[in-house]
Amino acid sequence: MVVPRPVELESTTDAPFVLGPTARISVAGAGAEAVAALLRDALRSDCRRELVVVIEPPEYGDIAIVVADDEGPDGHREEGYSLDIAAEGVRIGAATAAGAFHGVQTLRQLVPASCSDDPLTIEAVRVRDHPRYAYRGAMLDVARHFFPVRDVERFIDAIALLKVNHLHLHLTDDQGWRLEIASWPELTRIGGSTAAGGGAGGFYTQDEYRGLVAYAAERHITIVPELDMPGHTNAALASYPALNPDGTAPALYTGTTVGFSTLMTGDATTERFLADVIGEVAALTPGPFLHIGGDECLSTSREDFVAFIEHAARLVAEAGKTPVGWHEMGACDALPDGTVGQYWDYRTPRGSAADDILSFVRQGGAAILSPADVAYLDIVYEEGDPIGQDWADGPTTLRDALTWDPARIVPGLAEAHILGVEAPLWTETVTTIQEAEEMVFPRLAAVAEIGWSPAPADTEPVEAARDFPEFAARLARLAEHWDAAGTSYRRTADVPWPENAPS
């Protein structure tokens, strides 16, 4: 009863494991102690059990975490793990700390959520598990509405339980600039001062951003910062008159219409701005990716768009990062080798979207799949929902979010071309972390399952491979953990939700 569904999970005939008062967490190998500390903290908050972490061989009744080259499933070194639960103890084995961390998330879901049983028992099982894709992401738009550090940390904790390993932060847009740039301080003083609908705004200092990056890294989640450009830039244009062709800054913007703003191209001030901003964000971000947007540039000519994006992408590459951008960037034919495109069109591609995303592959890059009609978490669940949008052929049900496959979206985009999947949450109508969680959960669980669990057979219909009733039963068990953690979620139809779940 685990989400995402493991590659192999089988119950054994052994007696269950009893988490007794003398149980310890025994560790061995690089990174195991840090993973064990997170498990210790989780058991304390989830179950009010106090376990100590020891660097010594396990004894009867202990939980062991072992990180070593010969551990975990063969051929899946980076994030694979094994988990064995038996009467004599629990053992998590992995070749990396990331794999061990994922094993901990499976163990947490197998622990009874209420933790009220005394003694606390865990069913005996054998798990061998690894992800389908290297990139499994969620996106949080902090530009339309700002979310302070404590809310983002709460979000990180919630997505980690689903083995999501990338958090894409949409840091800039027309409505707000949310990351301090030392060389351009007005970006946050002016551009960070408001939000969609006219809220108070906010931004992260560089120290706060470093803290978020470190908090995520401890949970084996990579932060992917996005600086959306050359469109979606009114907050920057309002902050610096020199970025505008006539030298006049536009008013701050609190609406939700897109496509009206653009940075100048071929301009010395704009080029200095790009070099400074990209350089600072790259230096702040240890992860490999820097997202430069490139979507909905309706006020930028095609010629200027191509010149701008190719220049910005080169700056990202020169800063030591892999450029990432929305699929429109595929209109460029001189992107740095390895540039990643993020597809946000529909399950049935429209216009030039298919050609655009294939362009990244032709140029030596890869694709992240985020089809808007099934993976965008801001789309309403049902007609008439007070929070959310319906532009992407909405509503998007939980079943919709589960029954699609990344390798069957764009003809010619093969499994080998796909880096992974991502579920974005845009926040034009979302103002609190509780509202964000209700839009994200449970649908992110479905997208996480697509990113982690084995692919359907080529001849198997997706709907049959992704058995919704079976998924719903596992999801109901996961919801008990959400309840215990205080994570908000939407009680969608066709799921046997816990009786004590909030309405």
C-alpha positions in Angstrom: 0.0 0.0 0.0 2.7 2.5 -1.1 2.6 5.5 -3.5 4.4 5.5 -5.9 3.9 1.8 -6.5 7.3 0.0 -6.1 8.8 -2.1 -8.8 8.6 -5.1 -6.5 6.8 -5.4 -3.2 5.8 -8.7 -1.8 4.4 -9.8 1.6 6.4 -12.6 3.2 5.3 -15.3 5.6 7.5 -13.9 8.3 6.0 -12.5 11.5 5.6 -8.7 11.5 8.3 -6.4 12.9 7.5 -4.9 16.3 8.8 -1.4 16.8 9.7 -1.8 20.5 10.9 0.7 23.1 14.6 -0.4 22.7 14.7 -0.1 18.9 17.5 1.8 17.4 18.5 3.0 13.9 21.8 1.4 13.0 23.8 3.0 10.2 26.7 2.2 8.0 28.1 4.0 4.9 28.4 7.5 3.5 25.3 9.6 4.1 23.4 6.9 6.0 23.6 8.9 9.3 21.9 11.9 7.8 19.2 9.8 6.3 18.7 8.1 9.7 18.4 11.4 11.4 15.5 12.3 9.1 13.9 8.9 9.8 14.3 9.5 13.5 12.7 12.9 13.3 9.8 11.5 11.2 9.1 8.7 13.6 9.1 11.2 16.4 6.6 13.5 14.7 4.6 10.7 13.0 4.5 8.2 15.9 5.9 9.8 19.0 8.6 7.1 19.1 12.1 8.1 20.2 14.8 6.1 18.5 18.5 6.7 18.7 20.9 6.6 15.8 24.0 4.4 16.3 27.0 3.7 14.1 27.3 0.0 15.0 25.9 -3.3 13.7 22.2 -3.8 14.2 20.7 -5.9 16.9 17.4 -7.8 17.1 14.5 -5.3 16.7 16.6 -2.5 15.1 16.2 -0.6 11.9 19.3 -0.7 9.8 20.3 1.7 7.0 23.3 0.6 4.9 24.8 2.6 2.1 27.4 0.6 0.1 28.4 0.0 -3.5 27.0 -3.5 -3.5 23.6 -2.5 -2.0 20.3 -1.9 -3.8 18.9 -3.3 -7.1 21.5 -4.1 -9.8 21.8 -1.5 -12.5 20.0 1.2 -10.5 22.7 2.7 -8.4 21.6 6.4 -8.2 18.2 6.0 -6.5 17.4 2.3 -6.2 17.0 0.7 -2.8 16.0 -2.5 -1.1 13.8 -2.8 2.0 13.3 -5.9 4.0 11.0 -6.0 7.0 11.0 -9.1 9.2 10.5 -10.0 12.8 14.2 -9.6 13.6 14.4 -6.1 12.1 14.1 -3.7 9.2 16.9 -3.3 6.7 17.2 -0.6 4.0 20.1 -1.0 1.6 21.2 1.4 -1.2 24.3 2.3 -3.2 23.6 6.0 -2.4 22.1 8.1 0.3 19.4 9.2 -2.1 18.4 5.6 -2.6 18.3 5.0 1.2 16.2 8.1 1.6 13.6 6.8 -0.8 13.6 3.5 1.1 12.8 5.5 4.3 9.8 7.1 2.5 8.5 3.6 1.7 9.0 2.5 5.3 7.2 5.6 6.6 4.2 4.7 4.5 4.2 1.1 5.7 4.2 2.2 9.4 0.5 2.5 10.6 -0.3 6.2 10.3 -2.2 6.4 13.6 0.8 4.9 15.5 -1.8 4.1 18.2 -1.2 0.4 18.4 0.9 -0.9 21.3 3.0 -2.6 20.4 3.4 -1.0 17.0 3.8 -3.6 14.3 4.8 -3.4 10.6 3.9 -6.0 8.1 6.7 -8.2 6.9 7.5 -7.3 3.3 10.3 -7.5 0.7 10.8 -4.4 -1.6 13.2 -3.9 -4.6 12.6 -0.6 -6.1 14.0 2.1 -8.4 12.6 5.0 -10.4 11.5 5.0 -14.1 12.8 8.6 -14.6 15.7 10.5 -13.1 13.7 13.7 -12.9 10.4 13.7 -10.9 9.3 17.3 -10.2 6.8 19.6 -8.7 6.7 23.3 -9.5 5.5 26.0 -7.0 4.8 29.4 -8.5 5.9 31.9 -5.8 5.8 34.9 -8.2 2.0 35.3 -8.6 1.6 34.8 -4.8 4.6 34.7 -2.5 5.1 31.8 -0.1 7.5 32.3 2.8 10.3 30.0 3.7 8.3 28.0 6.3 5.6 27.2 3.7 8.1 26.1 1.1 9.8 23.9 3.6 6.4 22.4 4.5 5.8 21.8 0.8 9.2 20.1 0.4 8.5 17.7 3.3 5.2 16.8 1.7 6.5 16.1 -1.8 9.5 14.1 -0.4 7.1 11.4 0.9 6.2 10.8 -2.8 9.8 10.4 -3.9 9.7 13.7 -5.9 13.3 14.8 -6.3 13.1 18.2 -8.0 11.3 21.4 -6.8 11.0 24.0 -9.6 10.5 27.4 -8.1 8.9 29.9 -10.5 10.7 33.0 -9.0 9.8 35.8 -11.4 6.9 36.9 -13.4 4.8 40.0 -14.3 3.4 40.1 -10.8 6.5 39.7 -8.7 10.3 39.2 -8.5 11.0 36.9 -5.6 14.8 36.5 -5.2 17.3 39.1 -4.0 19.8 40.0 -6.7 22.6 42.0 -5.1 23.6 43.8 -8.2 20.1 44.8 -9.0 18.4 45.5 -5.7 15.3 47.2 -7.0 14.1 44.0 -8.5 12.9 42.9 -5.0 12.4 46.3 -3.4 10.0 47.4 -6.2 9.3 44.2 -8.2 8.8 42.1 -5.1 6.4 44.5 -3.4 3.1 43.1 -4.7 1.3 40.0 -6.0 -1.6 38.9 -8.2 -4.7 40.6 -6.9 -2.7 43.3 -5.1 -1.3 41.4 -2.1 1.7 42.4 -0.1 4.2 40.4 -2.0 7.6 39.4 -0.6 10.9 37.9 -1.6 13.7 35.6 -0.5 17.0 37.0 0.6 20.0 35.2 -0.8 20.6 33.7 2.7 17.0 32.5 2.8 17.3 31.0 -0.7 20.5 29.2 0.3 18.7 27.8 3.3 15.9 26.5 1.1 18.4 24.9 -1.2 20.1 23.2 1.7 16.8 22.1 3.3 15.7 20.5 0.0 19.1 18.9 -0.5 19.0 17.2 2.9 15.8 15.5 1.6 17.5 14.7 -1.8 15.4 17.3 -3.6 17.1 19.6 -6.2 15.9 23.2 -6.4 15.4 24.3 -10.0 15.2 28.2 -10.1 13.2 29.8 -12.9 13.8 33.3 -14.1 11.1 33.7 -16.8 12.2 35.8 -19.8 12.0 37.6 -22.1 8.2 37.7 -21.5 6.5 37.6 -18.1 8.9 40.4 -17.0 6.8 43.3 -16.0 8.1 43.2 -12.4 11.6 43.6 -13.7 10.6 46.3 -16.1 8.8 48.2 -13.4 11.9 48.0 -11.2 14.4 49.5 -13.7 13.4 52.2 -16.3 16.6 51.5 -18.2 15.3 48.0 -19.2 12.5 49.7 -21.2 12.9 51.0 -24.7 11.6 54.5 -23.8 13.3 54.6 -20.4 10.0 54.7 -18.6 9.1 52.0 -16.1 5.5 50.6 -16.4 3.3 50.4 -13.4 3.4 47.3 -11.2 1.0 44.6 -12.4 -1.4 42.6 -10.3 -3.6 41.1 -13.0 -3.4 37.7 -14.6 -3.3 38.3 -18.4 -0.1 37.1 -20.0 2.0 37.9 -23.0 2.1 41.7 -22.9 5.6 42.3 -21.5 9.1 41.7 -22.9 12.7 42.6 -22.3 14.6 44.4 -25.0 16.9 42.4 -27.1 20.3 43.4 -28.4 20.5 46.1 -25.8 23.6 46.7 -23.7 21.7 47.3 -20.4 19.6 44.2 -21.0 22.7 42.1 -21.7 24.4 43.3 -18.5 21.1 42.6 -16.6 21.1 39.0 -18.0 24.7 38.4 -17.2 24.4 39.7 -13.6 21.1 37.9 -12.8 22.0 34.6 -14.3 25.5 34.7 -12.8 24.2 35.4 -9.3 21.4 32.8 -9.4 23.8 30.2 -10.8 26.3 30.9 -8.0 23.5 30.5 -5.4 22.3 27.2 -6.8 24.4 24.1 -6.5 22.0 21.9 -8.6 22.7 21.4 -12.3 19.6 23.2 -13.7 18.7 26.9 -14.3 15.3 27.5 -16.0 15.0 30.6 -18.2 11.3 30.3 -19.1 10.8 31.4 -22.7 7.0 30.8 -22.7 4.2 33.0 -24.0 6.4 35.8 -25.4 3.6 37.3 -27.4 5.1 40.8 -27.5 8.5 39.6 -28.8 9.1 39.1 -32.5 10.3 35.7 -33.5 13.7 37.0 -34.6 14.2 38.9 -31.3 13.0 35.9 -29.3 15.4 33.5 -30.9 18.4 35.9 -30.5 17.5 36.6 -26.8 17.0 32.9 -25.8 20.1 31.7 -27.5 22.1 34.4 -25.8 20.6 33.7 -22.4 21.0 30.0 -22.7 24.7 30.5 -23.5 25.1 32.6 -20.4 23.5 29.8 -18.4 25.9 27.2 -19.9 28.9 29.5 -19.3 27.8 29.7 -15.7 28.1 25.9 -15.4 24.4 25.1 -15.5 22.2 23.1 -17.8 19.7 25.5 -19.4 16.0 24.5 -19.1 13.1 26.3 -20.8 9.5 25.8 -21.8 8.9 24.1 -25.1 8.6 27.4 -27.1 12.4 27.7 -26.8 12.6 24.8 -29.3 12.1 27.5 -32.0 15.8 28.2 -31.5 18.3 26.0 -33.5 21.5 27.0 -31.7 20.8 26.0 -28.1 23.7 24.7 -25.9 24.2 21.0 -26.0 22.1 19.3 -23.4 19.5 22.0 -23.0 16.3 20.6 -21.5 12.8 21.5 -22.9 9.7 21.4 -20.7 6.6 20.5 -22.7 3.4 22.1 -21.3 1.0 21.6 -24.2 -1.8 19.1 -24.2 -1.9 15.3 -24.4 -2.7 15.8 -28.1 -0.1 18.4 -29.2 -1.4 21.6 -30.8 0.3 24.1 -33.1 4.1 23.8 -33.1 4.5 22.2 -29.6 5.5 18.8 -30.9 8.1 20.2 -33.3 9.4 22.6 -30.6 10.0 19.8 -28.0 11.6 17.5 -30.6 14.0 20.4 -31.4 15.6 20.0 -28.0 16.3 16.3 -28.7 17.7 17.0 -32.1 20.1 19.5 -30.4 21.4 16.9 -28.0 19.0 17.7 -25.1 16.1 16.0 -23.4 12.4 16.6 -22.4 10.4 17.0 -19.3 6.7 16.3 -19.7 4.1 18.5 -18.1 1.0 18.3 -20.3 -1.3 21.0 -19.1 -4.6 19.1 -19.3 -3.3 16.3 -17.0 -0.3 17.6 -15.1 -1.1 21.2 -14.3 -2.2 21.3 -10.7 -3.8 24.7 -10.8 -6.6 23.4 -13.1 -9.9 22.9 -11.2 -10.9 19.4 -10.1 -14.6 20.1 -10.8 -16.7 22.7 -12.6 -17.4 25.5 -10.2 -14.4 25.1 -7.9 -13.7 28.5 -6.2 -9.9 28.0 -6.5 -8.2 27.1 -9.7 -8.4 27.7 -13.5 -10.1 25.8 -16.3 -8.3 27.0 -19.4 -6.5 23.7 -20.1 -9.6 21.7 -21.1 -10.4 21.6 -17.4 -11.5 20.2 -15.1 -8.6 17.7 -14.4 -9.7 14.8 -12.3 -7.5 12.5 -10.3 -8.2 9.8 -12.8 -7.0 12.2 -15.6 -3.8 12.9 -13.7 -3.1 9.2 -13.4 -4.0 7.8 -16.8 -1.5 9.2 -19.2 2.0 8.2 -20.2 5.0 10.5 -21.1 6.2 8.3 -23.9 2.8 8.4 -25.7 2.3 12.2 -25.9 4.6 13.5 -28.7 5.1 11.2 -31.7 8.8 10.7 -32.2 9.6 11.5 -28.5 10.9 8.2 -27.3 11.5 7.0 -23.7 15.2 7.6 -24.0 14.6 11.3 -24.8 12.5 11.9 -21.7 14.3 13.2 -18.6 11.2 12.9 -16.5 7.9 14.5 -15.5 6.8 17.6 -13.6 3.5 18.8 -12.2 3.3 22.6 -12.0 1.1 24.7 -9.6 0.5 28.2 -10.9 -0.9 30.5 -8.2 -3.0 33.2 -9.8 -5.9 32.1 -7.6 -3.9 30.3 -4.8 -3.0 32.5 -1.8 -2.2 30.1 1.1 -0.1 27.0 1.6 -3.3 25.1 2.6 -4.9 26.1 -0.7 -1.8 25.1 -2.6 -1.8 21.7 -0.9 -5.4 21.1 -1.8 -4.7 21.8 -5.4 -1.5 19.6 -5.4 -2.7 16.6 -3.4 -3.8 14.0 -4.3 -3.0 14.7 -8.0 0.7 15.1 -7.5 0.6 11.5 -6.1 -0.7 10.4 -9.5 2.1 12.2 -11.5 4.7 11.0 -9.0 3.5 7.4 -9.7 3.9 8.0 -13.5 7.5 9.3 -12.9 8.6 6.5 -10.6 6.7 3.3 -11.3 7.4 1.0 -14.3 6.1 2.0 -17.7 3.1 0.2 -19.2 3.9 -2.4 -21.8 3.9 -1.0 -25.3 0.8 -2.9 -26.3 -1.1 -2.2 -23.0 -3.6 0.6 -22.8 -2.6 3.2 -20.3 -6.0 3.1 -18.5 -5.6 -0.7 -18.0 -1.9 -0.4 -16.8 -2.8 2.3 -14.3 -5.5 0.5 -12.4 -7.4 3.4 -10.9 -9.3 1.4 -8.1 -6.0 -0.2 -7.0 -4.3 3.2 -7.0 -7.2 4.7 -5.1 -6.9 2.1 -2.4 -3.2 2.8 -1.9 -3.9 6.5 -2.0 -6.4 6.2 0.8 -3.7 4.6 3.0 -1.4 7.5 2.1 -4.1 10.0 3.1 -3.9 8.6 6.6 -0.3 9.9 6.7 -1.4 13.3 5.3 -4.0 13.5 8.0 -1.4 12.7 10.7 1.0 15.3 9.2 -1.6 18.0 8.8 -1.2 18.1 5.1 -4.3 19.5 3.3 -5.7 17.5 0.3 -8.9 17.3 -1.8 -11.2 14.4 -1.1 -11.9 13.6 -4.7 -14.5 11.1 -5.9 -13.9 7.4 -6.3 -11.3 7.1 -3.5 -12.2 5.3 -0.2 -10.8 8.2 1.9 -10.2 7.7 5.7 -13.4 8.3 7.6 -11.7 10.8 9.8 -10.3 12.8 6.9 -11.3 16.5 6.9 -14.1 17.4 4.6 
